[in-house]
Amino acid sequence: MRIKTYTAPTMEKAINQLRMEMGPEAIILSSQNLKTGEVQLTAAVEQLEAPVPSNANSWASEWDKDWKVEATPTVPQKPGIEVKEETAAASPPTEISPAAHNTKITPKMELLVQSMAFHGIPTQLAEKLCRMALSVKTDNTTMALAAALDTHFNYSSRISGRKAPLMLVGPPGVGKTATIAKFAAAAKMDGRTVQLVTTDTRRAGAIEQLQAYTDILEFDLGIAESADELKTIVQRKMQDPSADILIDTGGVNAYDEDEVTNLTKYIIAAKAEPVVVLAAGTDTAEMSDTAEAFSSLGARRMIVTRLDTTRRYGGIFTAAHTAKLSFSYASVSSSVANGLHIINPVNLARLLLRDPTHTEVGKEFDKVKP
């Protein structure tokens, strides 16, 4: 299957260019009005493809072989119309095995492409995920997409039993303090002990907010106003090897050199593992830039919040992709009692394919203990 996008000043011009290049058999999968006033169409047409290898262990090992072939335009591009090739044409006939067959535009293909477009997942990443999913021999679209997500992304959710303190970092207002409280509540219900520390001493009410949670849970709260204080507190709390140390930090502007430098001092002083907390629903490109900024500080895992307050989740996938972050936990409710959910390929696939008009996104996740 070939998938292409066309951007033109008007719908009529985009459709004309589409028909000239892809022919009357092309199917329009989605249309979108851009902020620039232009119209963007995504279309697909069937093509010959080599059969998928039967070896299940390598079903996606050569997913991009044919896409690396540069396509030569057959029709001159008209002024004012942007054509983006989302997949290259099929391999030359001499390279196609005798067992090659026609790939039909199935409901599975259409659902995958439309889901990627709805969530705003960039074309290159969407191509990879769709190609991988279509390579899986199953009629279950959710499981096929889950297999693709499992192959492309990493997952790491272990919080308890770690030797290094865990430090939640991220921009202002993403829910770091509430996330710390959810971890503490889960530990209390599981009979585990956690040592809580906060460095968020500038935001009005920050200490009182976390103190209210720790009082209810009967955990002590350490307050560090400097990197040296944090180092001392952590060293003292590490004397209890059975307790996990969780550190809350103030919101950091990833583009402010002074704020980033100050956060770096805290990370070094505590010898902590920084885990970036990002809120879903943020602009895709901006979320990727922010994730890369915190990745440069040593963050290797990502916790996603506010999945219940947005319908489009493309940003969390581009953030994980560009910053090479592992998915860790998700927050699907503002309630501390509802806790966190471990992110895995299956619930991510459910998230992408679910009907966006339905509420209670938390039902797509299986509740587990951190």
Secondary structure, DSSP 8 states (H G I E B T S, - for coil): -EEEEEEESSHHHHHHHHHHHH-TT-EEEEEEE-TTS-EEEEEEE--EE----S-GGGTTTTTTTTTTS----SS---TT-EEEESS-----GGGS-TT-EE----HHHHHHHHHHHHTT--HHHHHHHHHHHHHS--S-HHHHHHHHHHHHS-B----TT-SS-EEEE-STTS-HHHHHHHHHHHHHHTT--EEEEE---SSTTHHHHHHHHHHHHT--EEE-SSHHHHHHHHHHHTT-TTSEEEEE-----TT-HHHHHHHHHHHHHHT-EEEEEEETTS-HHHHHHHHHHHHTTT--EEEEE-GGG-S--HHHHHHHHHHT-EEEEE---S-GGG--EE--HHHHHHHHHS-TT---GGGGS-----
